[in-house]
Amino acid sequence: MSKNSIHFNISERKVLLRVFDIVSVLLVLYFVGNTFEFDYFSITKKHWRWVFVLILYISIFGTIFELYDLQKSSQIEKISTSIVFTVSVTVLFYFLTPFLTPLLPGNRLQIVYFYFAILFALVLWRLAYITFIVSPRFYRKVIIVGEVSSVETIIEAFKQADPNYQIVGFVNCEASKKDNIKFKNIKEYSPKQLKKVVKDEHISEIVVASYNADTITYETYYALISLLEEGIPIREYTQVYEDLTQRIPIQFVGRDFYKYFPFSRSNQNKMYLFFHRLSDILISALGLVFCALFTPFVLLGNLIGNRGPLLYTQERIGKNGRPFKIIKFRTMIKNAEQNGVTWAKKKDSRITLFGKFLRNTRLDEMPQFINVLKGDMSLIGPRPERPYFVKELSEMLPFYETRHIIKPGLTGWAQVKTRYGSSYDDSLLKLQYDLYYIKHRSFLLDINILIKTLSTVIFFRGQ
């Protein structure tokens, strides 16, 4: 029944965007090269390296400037800025690497052709993507089977994660029925209607969101078995949640927690850990060189805007719960916590004007390369928290101490996916991302985090 409709998963759409970005650019450049007096860039076997470098630059800078963010990609007014930034920086780097790319053209008009050909190709393809792929005909239609109390949370989580994931109905699996659910565009169906709804609505997937399997009635159970035998995908909510949001829903994990934490083998893989530590040393050594170059400017800004010590140290909790002293450029007023320990929050009055600049650009974090060199921290991992907050959050959040099984990081999955934590809800969100990183830790995920960190710095999203 589900074969009557076509839909694309998140991973499929991301691959689709990347592949057709490249294909459209190469097609337009080929057309321009054969139609106009354009001889700077040519697609031939002899010049395969030119093509490869262009593809590499578009992929890297497209990732940095969030060209493959599905939320942005669904609206042309949001993705247009990313397109312009990606094309501009790609063309600039392409011109600045003549050993890998064609020599600079003598005719400036060649530069204009090259720039606008790439820009036109990306805009044209993205308009086609928004018009056809993001249209309702390609929505992934889903029915939720579960308790009434969990539906609203599930709907909001899926809506934020993927605009093409459409929940069209809900089946209450509890024997003791409560009032009918009332939620915008969501209809409640009985177990008897489930099979007919799947057929009529061309449902792609059924998601079971039940805290306790024992609450599912026999009627619902046999309806699900019948649909499974007919080839309808039936998935457990936490699996879908993790795939869509790239975080672990610990608020839905119970006594069978071990099912949800088959941690990545990389956490024990000696080869991965060796190269991970080697990259920590090399990158932090390079980072300290840049830190030394920026320090005179930070020192001047500190004298004018902060008026106090340049650096400050603070106790944080590291791997296996061991405390260490973190080093940062000071961003707050002196004696910022004379009234007691409090969360840093948005528009915090304790943060100086120059300190805000340091936080937004992440320059305040640069001295932490010393911590990375010493081995207290890693380049990538959960952010180290203060002992006071660790104790407080460990009492409120399940599995909070789990984030200490690896070294804390200068940057991490939680840092690039969400804002600075300043409340219980923020800490819960960050923990979900941290556990996802620990579970799926790999070289590819590390590279992804480093690239997204550049996006955070470029768009001034630090806090």
C-alpha positions in Angstrom: 0.0 0.0 0.0 2.8 2.4 0.8 4.3 1.9 -2.7 1.6 4.2 -4.1 3.4 7.2 -2.7 6.9 8.5 -3.2 8.9 10.1 -0.4 12.5 11.0 0.4 14.2 10.3 3.7 16.4 13.0 5.3 19.6 11.3 4.2 18.2 10.9 0.7 17.3 14.5 0.4 20.7 15.6 1.6 22.4 13.4 -0.9 20.0 14.7 -3.6 20.9 18.3 -2.8 24.6 17.6 -2.9 24.5 15.6 -6.1 22.3 17.9 -8.1 24.2 21.0 -6.8 27.2 19.6 -8.5 25.4 18.2 -11.6 23.6 21.5 -12.2 26.8 23.6 -11.8 28.8 21.4 -14.2 25.9 21.4 -16.8 25.6 25.2 -16.8 29.4 25.6 -17.0 29.5 23.2 -19.9 26.7 25.1 -21.6 28.4 28.5 -21.0 31.7 27.1 -22.2 30.2 25.9 -25.5 27.9 28.9 -26.1 29.9 32.0 -25.1 33.5 33.0 -25.4 34.4 31.3 -22.1 37.6 29.4 -22.0 38.7 29.8 -18.3 37.0 26.5 -17.2 36.6 23.5 -19.4 35.2 20.0 -18.6 37.6 17.5 -20.3 39.5 14.4 -19.3 42.7 16.4 -19.4 41.3 18.9 -16.9 39.7 16.5 -14.5 41.5 18.0 -11.6 39.8 21.4 -12.2 36.4 19.7 -11.9 37.4 17.7 -8.8 38.6 20.8 -6.9 35.5 22.8 -7.9 33.3 19.9 -6.6 35.4 19.8 -3.4 35.1 23.5 -2.7 31.3 23.6 -3.4 30.8 20.7 -1.0 33.0 22.1 1.8 31.8 25.7 1.7 28.2 24.6 1.0 28.4 22.7 4.3 30.0 25.6 6.2 27.4 28.1 4.9 24.5 25.6 5.6 23.5 25.0 2.0 22.4 21.5 3.0 20.3 22.5 6.0 16.9 21.0 5.2 14.9 23.6 7.1 16.6 26.4 5.2 16.5 24.5 1.9 12.7 24.4 2.0 12.4 28.2 1.6 14.2 30.2 -1.1 14.4 33.4 0.9 16.3 31.5 3.6 18.6 29.5 1.4 19.5 32.4 -1.0 22.0 33.9 1.5 23.7 30.6 1.9 23.9 30.2 -1.9 25.5 33.7 -2.4 28.1 33.0 0.4 28.9 29.6 -0.9 29.4 30.8 -4.5 31.4 33.8 -3.5 33.8 32.0 -1.3 34.1 29.0 -3.7 35.0 31.3 -6.6 37.4 33.3 -4.4 39.3 30.1 -3.3 39.2 28.7 -6.8 41.0 31.8 -8.1 43.5 31.7 -5.2 44.7 28.2 -5.8 46.1 28.4 -9.4 48.3 25.3 -8.8 45.2 23.2 -8.5 42.9 25.3 -10.8 43.2 27.2 -14.1 45.5 30.2 -14.2 43.7 33.5 -13.6 42.0 34.7 -16.8 43.4 37.8 -18.6 39.8 38.9 -19.5 37.9 39.9 -16.4 34.6 39.0 -18.2 35.7 35.3 -17.7 35.4 35.8 -13.9 31.9 37.2 -14.3 30.8 34.3 -16.5 32.3 31.8 -14.0 30.7 33.4 -11.0 27.2 33.9 -12.4 27.1 30.5 -14.1 27.6 28.8 -10.7 25.1 31.2 -9.0 22.5 30.6 -11.7 22.9 26.8 -11.6 22.4 26.6 -7.8 19.5 29.0 -7.7 17.7 27.2 -10.6 18.2 23.8 -9.0 17.1 24.9 -5.6 13.9 26.5 -7.0 13.2 23.2 -8.7 13.9 21.4 -5.4 11.5 23.7 -3.5 8.8 23.4 -6.2 8.8 19.7 -6.6 10.7 17.8 -3.9 9.4 19.8 -0.9 5.9 19.8 -2.2 3.1 17.9 -0.4 3.2 15.1 -3.0 6.6 14.0 -1.5 5.6 14.3 2.2 6.4 11.2 4.3 3.0 10.5 5.8 2.9 8.9 9.2 0.4 7.6 11.8 1.3 7.6 15.5 0.1 4.7 17.7 0.6 5.5 21.4 -0.7 7.2 24.5 -2.5 10.5 24.3 -0.1 12.3 26.6 2.9 11.9 24.3 1.4 13.0 21.0 1.9 16.8 21.2 5.6 16.4 22.2 6.2 13.9 19.3 4.5 16.1 16.7 6.5 19.2 17.7 9.8 17.3 17.7 9.1 15.8 14.2 7.9 19.1 12.8 11.1 21.0 13.9 13.3 18.2 12.6 11.9 17.6 9.2 9.2 19.8 7.4 8.4 16.9 5.1 7.5 14.5 7.9 3.8 14.8 8.1 1.8 13.2 10.9 -1.7 12.7 9.5 -3.3 10.7 12.3 -3.2 9.2 15.8 -4.4 5.9 17.3 -4.8 5.7 21.1 -3.4 2.4 22.1 -4.6 2.5 25.7 -7.4 0.3 26.9 -8.8 3.1 29.2 -9.7 5.8 26.7 -9.4 9.4 27.6 -11.1 12.3 25.9 -10.5 12.5 22.1 -7.3 14.3 21.3 -7.6 17.7 19.7 -4.6 18.9 17.8 -4.4 21.0 14.6 -4.6 18.8 11.5 -4.3 15.6 13.5 -7.2 13.2 13.5 -7.8 10.4 16.0 -8.7 7.0 14.6 -9.7 3.8 16.2 -7.7 0.6 15.8 -10.4 -0.8 13.5 -9.9 2.1 11.1 -6.1 1.8 11.1 -5.8 -0.5 8.0 -8.2 1.6 6.0 -6.5 4.8 6.8 -3.1 3.4 5.9 -4.5 2.5 2.5 -6.6 5.6 1.8 -3.9 8.1 3.0 -1.0 6.2 1.4 0.8 6.0 4.8 4.6 5.5 4.5 5.2 4.5 8.1 3.6 3.7 11.4 5.4 5.0 14.6 4.6 3.3 17.9 5.1 5.7 20.8 4.2 3.8 23.9 6.1 4.1 27.2 4.9 0.6 28.2 4.1 -2.1 25.6 1.7 -3.6 28.0 -0.7 -0.7 27.5 -1.3 -1.6 23.9 -4.6 -3.3 23.5 -5.0 -6.7 21.7 -7.1 -5.0 19.0 -4.3 -2.5 18.2 -1.6 -5.2 18.5 -3.3 -7.5 15.9 -4.0 -4.5 13.6 -0.3 -3.7 13.6 0.7 -7.4 13.0 -1.6 -7.5 10.0 -0.1 -4.3 8.6 3.5 -5.5 9.2 2.7 -8.7 7.3 1.5 -6.5 4.4 4.9 -4.7 4.3 4.1 -1.5 6.1 7.1 -0.2 8.0 6.5 -0.1 11.7 9.1 1.6 13.9 9.6 2.5 17.5 9.4 6.2 18.4 12.8 6.6 19.9 14.5 5.2 16.8 12.6 7.6 14.5 13.3 10.5 16.9 17.0 9.7 16.9 17.2 9.5 13.1 15.2 12.7 12.6 16.7 14.9 15.3 20.2 13.4 15.7 19.8 13.3 19.5 18.8 10.6 22.0 15.4 11.1 23.6 16.4 10.2 27.2 13.1 11.5 28.6 11.5 8.4 26.9 14.1 5.9 28.0 13.2 3.7 30.9 14.6 0.7 32.7 15.5 -0.9 29.4 18.0 1.9 28.8 20.7 -0.5 27.6 18.7 -0.9 24.4 19.3 2.8 23.5 23.0 3.0 24.4 25.0 0.6 22.2 27.9 3.2 22.3 30.2 3.6 19.3 33.1 1.2 19.1 35.3 4.2 18.5 35.2 4.9 22.2 37.4 1.8 22.7 39.0 1.7 19.3 42.8 2.2 19.8 43.4 3.3 16.2 40.6 5.9 16.4 41.7 7.2 19.9 45.4 7.5 18.7 44.5 9.6 15.6 42.0 11.5 17.6 44.6 12.4 20.2 47.2 13.2 17.4 44.7 15.6 15.7 44.1 17.2 19.1 47.8 17.9 19.5 48.3 19.2 16.0 45.2 21.4 15.8 45.6 22.8 19.3 49.3 23.6 18.6 48.2 25.5 15.4 45.3 27.0 17.4 47.7 28.4 20.0 49.7 30.1 17.2 46.5 31.9 16.1 45.7 32.6 19.8 49.1 34.3 20.1 48.4 36.4 17.0 45.0 37.5 18.4 46.1 38.0 22.0 47.4 41.6 21.5 44.0 42.7 20.0 42.2 40.9 22.8 44.5 42.5 25.4 43.7 45.9 24.0 40.0 45.3 23.9 40.2 43.9 27.5 41.9 47.0 28.7 39.3 49.3 27.2 36.1 47.1 27.6 36.7 44.7 30.4 39.2 46.5 32.7 40.6 43.6 34.6 42.5 40.3 34.3 42.8 39.0 30.7 42.4 35.4 31.6 40.4 33.5 34.2 40.4 29.9 35.3 37.5 27.9 36.6 37.1 24.4 37.9 35.3 22.0 35.5 34.5 18.3 35.5 36.4 16.2 33.0 36.6 12.5 32.0 35.5 10.0 34.6 34.4 12.9 36.9 37.9 14.3 37.5 38.1 18.0 38.0 40.5 20.3 36.2 41.1 24.0 35.6 39.7 25.5 32.4 41.4 28.5 30.9 39.5 31.2 29.0 39.6 34.9 28.1 37.5 36.7 30.6 34.2 37.9 29.3 32.3 39.0 32.5 32.8 41.7 35.0 35.0 41.1 38.0 33.4 39.3 40.9 30.5 38.2 38.6 29.3 35.6 41.1 29.6 37.5 44.3 25.8 36.7 44.8 26.3 33.0 44.2 26.6 30.6 41.3 24.0 31.2 38.6 23.5 30.2 35.0 24.8 32.4 32.2 21.8 33.5 30.2 20.9 35.5 27.1 21.5 39.2 27.6 23.4 38.5 30.8 24.2 41.8 32.5 27.4 40.4 33.8 28.9 40.0 30.3 30.8 43.1 29.2 30.3 44.6 25.7 33.8 43.3 24.6 33.1 40.0 26.3 29.9 39.6 24.2 32.1 40.0 21.1 34.5 37.4 22.3 31.7 34.9 23.0 29.9 35.5 19.7 33.2 34.9 17.8 34.2 32.1 20.1 37.6 33.9 20.6 37.2 33.5 24.4 37.6 29.7 24.0 41.0 29.9 22.3 43.2 29.6 25.5 41.5 26.2 26.0 43.9 24.8 23.4 46.3 24.7 26.4 43.8 22.3 28.1 43.6 20.2 25.0 47.5 20.0 24.8 47.6 19.0 28.4 45.1 16.2 27.9 42.4 17.6 30.2 40.2 18.2 27.2 39.8 17.0 23.6 39.0 19.1 20.5 35.6 17.5 20.2 33.4 16.2 23.0 30.7 17.4 25.5 31.4 20.8 27.0 32.9 20.5 30.5 30.5 21.8 33.2 31.1 23.2 36.6 30.9 20.8 39.7 28.0 22.8 41.2 25.9 22.3 38.0 27.0 18.7 37.5 25.7 17.8 40.9 22.5 19.7 40.3 21.8 18.3 36.8 22.8 14.7 37.8 20.0 14.7 40.3 17.4 16.0 37.7 18.5 14.5 34.4 18.8 10.7 33.9 22.1 9.5 32.4 23.8 13.0 32.9 27.0 11.4 34.3 27.2 9.3 31.1 28.7 12.3 29.2 31.8 12.0 31.4 32.9 8.6 29.9 34.9 10.6 27.3 37.0 13.7 27.5 35.1 17.0 27.4 35.6 19.1 24.2 36.4 22.5 23.0 33.5 22.1 20.6 31.0 19.3 20.2 27.7 18.1 18.6 25.6 19.9 21.2 27.5 23.2 20.7 26.9 23.2 16.9 23.3 22.0 17.1 21.9 24.2 19.9 22.6 27.4 21.8 24.3 27.8 25.2 22.5 26.0 28.0 21.0 28.3 30.6 18.1 26.3 32.0 17.0 22.7 32.8 15.3 22.4 29.4 18.5 23.6 27.6 20.6 21.2 29.6 18.3 18.3 28.7 18.6 19.2 25.0 22.4 19.4 25.2 22.6 16.1 27.0 20.5 14.4 24.2 23.0 15.7 21.6 26.0 14.7 23.8 24.8 11.2 24.1 24.1 11.0 20.4 27.8 12.0 19.8 29.1 9.3 22.3 26.8 6.7 20.6 27.8 7.5 17.0 31.3 8.9 17.5 33.5 8.5 14.4 35.9 10.4 12.2 33.2 11.5 9.8 31.1 12.9 12.7 34.1 14.7 14.0 34.8 16.3 10.6 31.1 17.3 10.4 31.4 19.0 13.8 34.5 20.9 12.9 32.9 22.2 9.7 29.7 23.2 11.6 31.9 24.9 14.2 33.2 27.1 11.4 29.6 28.0 10.5 28.9 28.9 14.2 31.9 31.3 14.2 31.1 32.8 10.8 27.5 33.5 11.7 28.4 34.8 15.2 26.2 32.1 17.0 28.4 31.8 20.0 27.1 32.8 23.3 
